[in-house]
Amino acid sequence: MNAISRRTFIKSAAVAGLAAGFPGDLSVLGADLKGKPESRTAFIYSDKYLGHLLSDNHPESPKRLEAIIGRLKESGLYDELTEITPEARDVSEWIGRVHSEKHCTIVEKQARSPSICRLAVSGALSAVDAVCGGKSKNAFCALRPPGHHAANAGEYGFCFFNNVAIAAKFAKEKYGMRKILIVDWDFHHGNGTEWAFYEDPGVLFFSTHKLEAFPFTGSPDRKGRGDGYGFNINVPLPSGADDKAIIGAFEEKLLPEAEKFKPDLVLISAGFDCRKDDLLGDFKVTDEGISRLTGMIMHIAATHSGSRIVSLLEGGYNTEGLALAVESHVTALHNIS
C-alpha cells in the first residue's frame, strides 16, 4: 500500500471510530475541528531524547523514536505537523505535584540521563501549553522515557517520571482544566497513573490492558477511593485481544462514562505495545484498530473538550510496528475534519 492509499485508509478507519456512538450529524464534528486556531497537530520531539539509555539491547531504546521519525518523514506527514522542541526548563515544581522528593532523589541516582527524564516532562508540558493555549487542536508527544508506571519508588517498568500525570496536574493548575480524562491503551496497566489519581474525582482514568502481564495490577475491582470512587476504570483484556475486543471495551465502557464525566481535556497514554507483533505484548490490535480508537477519543474531545487532546508515547517495542501505529494515530489526529 503506497503512502497516499495508506493515509486514505487510516482516515476512513478513524472516521468509523468517530462515528461509534456519536449521536446526530457528523458534519457538526467536522465543523468543530475546522474551527480550531491552527487546525494542525503539534508534534513534540527532541533529538536529545535519543540520548536516554537503559542498557545495551534494551527494548526501550532510541531506535523507537528513530523509527517513528523515519516513518513520518517517509510518509510526508512529518512536514504537515507543527513541530515543537521542548526546552530544558526547570520542571521541578510540576514533578513535585505528583512525586515525592525521595522519588526524585532516587531517579537522579538511577537514571544515566536524569536531565532527559526531565526533558520528557518538559515535552508533556509543552504539549499542554500548545493545546490548552489554543495554538494547536491536539498534540502527540514522541518522547522517552515513558512514564505511566512511575509512582514514588524510583524507576519502574522503564518509567522515571509519570509524564501524563504531571501533564494533568499542570493542565488543572495552569489552565483551569477541572475535569481530565486519561485514556491508557498500553498493553501494560498504567499503575502509576492509577496511583496518582485514585482519590481524585477530577480525573477519570480508563485503562485497557492485560491483567496477567507486568505490573500485574489493573483489577476491575479497583474503582477508586473516597471522592474518587467510580473514576478509576480498569478493563482487562485476554491474551490475543484484537480490534474487536479493544474497540468493544471503548464502546461499552469508555464512551458512556466519558459522556457522564464531560472532560475539559483528554490525555492519552499511547502505548503501542498493544499492537500485533509487539516484543512485550500478545495483543493483536492492528493499525486500523489504533486509528479507530483515536477516532473514538476524538469524538469524546469534540463533544466535550473543544477537541483538546494531548497524546503521549508510552510502550511499543517492535520498532517497525511502533512506527506504523504512530503514523496511524497521528494521521487520524491530524487529518480528520
Secondary structure, DSSP 8 states (H G I E B T S, - for coil): --HHHHHHHHHHHHHHHHHTT--S-HHHHHHHHHTSSS-SEEEE--GGGGG---STT-SS-THHHHHHHHHHHHHT-GGGSEEE-------HHHHTTTS-HHHHHHHHHH-S-HHHHHHHHHHHHHHHHHHHTTS-SEEEE--SS--TT--SSS-BTTBSS-HHHHHHHHHHHHH----EEEEE--SS--HHHHHHHTT-TTEEEEEEE-TTSTT----TT----GGGTTSEEEEE--TT-BHHHHHHHIIIIIHHHHHHH--SEEEEEE-GGGBTT-SS---BB-HHHHHHHHHHHHHHHHHHSTT-EEEEE----SHHHHHHHHHHHHHHHHH--
